[in-house]
């Protein structure tokens, strides 16, 4: 599992509530939504603010400052003012139930 780091347990993640974690010095927002866990860089590409402080809806996270939304699967913005995507990272779940480990790799973008 080279490159993957345990960042949380599944039970620590609430549906549609971003959780900021640090993965090898990279700020990452973890989001559990629609039955999956996503990892997206926590810094908005338009303004240097934390995406984990925003809201999640329809598999996207909204920047609280100017309202740009980013697709959790691709990192692409869905509207202005952001025009550049933010990196998304692969996630692996090891185990079952609330104690399952959530692992993220920031050495490769998904």
Secondary structure, DSSP 8 states (H G I E B T S, - for coil): -TTEEEEEEGGG--BT--EEEEETTEEEEEEEETTEEEEEESB-SSSS-BGGGS-EETTEEE-TTT--EEETTT--BSSTT--S---EEEEEEESSGGG-EEEEEEEEE-
